[in-house]
């Protein structure tokens, strides 16, 4: 990671009719880092990507990619970025090889010239190179799309929800590939709705309803979590939630996988208070444990 | 340059890889020349006729024979009960009824000089207006021919006679096929160049592939032009194959110059492709585009003089036809193919096509920027 700024976003806003998709977004992304844009569906991730990849114009604010303005220098930007949209956007009726050749050619280069850049990923799908893109599995499609986005050696890579709808193993593999791409000096801006992927990024921004609600390294964001967090387990989760939510001293209470996370002030009551209350209400099989907060907990606190 | 080449290569590849299109393109000229002209045919043959003969005389039998031997009528029944024939017509079994009233032979013998009309009636089924009116005209002609002949035989003075000799120019046998083939070519070019590229672009929009292209250095012009080129080639292929087939199968030559045909085809392609682009700009998905296209193709075809003459349309329809590119292309094509018209005759059509083309292109380009 260097100190030079790769992507700079200043006061970007964008509305679709009455819906404010982006509301005064400010971001600074350094060269050579993996920057994660994390937020639920509809938070504005794709809108920001579309502004930065010059596909749409913002209503106000400015943004630049490697010093090039997204409005004035859009043609230069298009030449130097790689973009992988959230949906599979390659030609389904062309083969793997033809798609790759096509994207290489439109960027004025060849697959051979940049083979090094894509070798790691392409070698995994090369055996299917004559197969039509539509006949590939989800994971393969994703690898092909990444190859096509990388084939012209971009300076900045934009990946819009690359792991959505991909199985757990492929997701893990994908992040390994991203780490490797980053090592070759490419700046990567990646969006994801999965909070657990936040830790794979160098820095992240949490986005909700078109606003950045927090930013920093994943550790920084977690360390800013001010409350004590308990994981409560028990048989009837719905009942437990109903009992704990209205309690004095419970700041937030939400289900978290098979358990529920309860946030309480540092100077408030402790776990025994929770256990006692549950017992008094007739819940006998519950257990309470102090846990470290994750990004999802931070997100819930801020939202 | 390499980029353009590859863009075109990609379009052609996708074009020929499509399961339906190449076969459709190859079979279209054959359909147009060998099938459609027979189907889109306004000639009326085998008018189904019932004859109500109340006279039952030698003369009435002769008239019946005259009608059945004329070749235009298919005499379904001869009866003396009028109600029977009417029932047949009500059921849609017959197209026309010829009623020969009582006293037909007598009156014919005495001559109609007395001023009484002959008791002959013609009734036609006009559910299909064209068939009805043409059938009635045939029947009229048949009866008057019979009267003329019988007057000649009986040696009666038939009064002053005006002989009308018709001469059909440009299409001497009034062959409807000859008239329709240039129009069919017009329709084919319209479909090929207006609507298929529009659907192609909308499909890229729908599938999202256009987004991936938009972040590459490929310019919009290059993207659109490369989409049009395959269809342009196909359109030219189609026009000249159709003309060749018409020559081989029917011996219909082209009276005018092939170069003029090429020129008009090109002008029409420009108009239709910019129109197609316009449709694709305003459509988000294939369904929308299909509906808009369907609507316009109905208007384009029906209000253009291709099937029915413009002169018989009300004023507003003629105004619509004036804004319809097919009107001019069809007029020019018919002129060139049938009459050997040259640019000196058809330049107005060319100017009109280019004018409409200029408007639609400007609109398409402007709206293309707006939608982004």
Interface residues (C-beta under 8 A of the other chain):
Chain A: X53 X54 X55 X56 X75 X78 X79 X81 X83 X85 X87 X88 X89 X90 X91 X92 X93 X94 X98 X101 X102 X103 X105 X106 X107 X108 X148
Chain B: X2 X3 X6 X7 X10 X13 X14 X17 X18 X207 X208 X209 X211 X212 X213 X214 X215 X216 X217 X218 X372
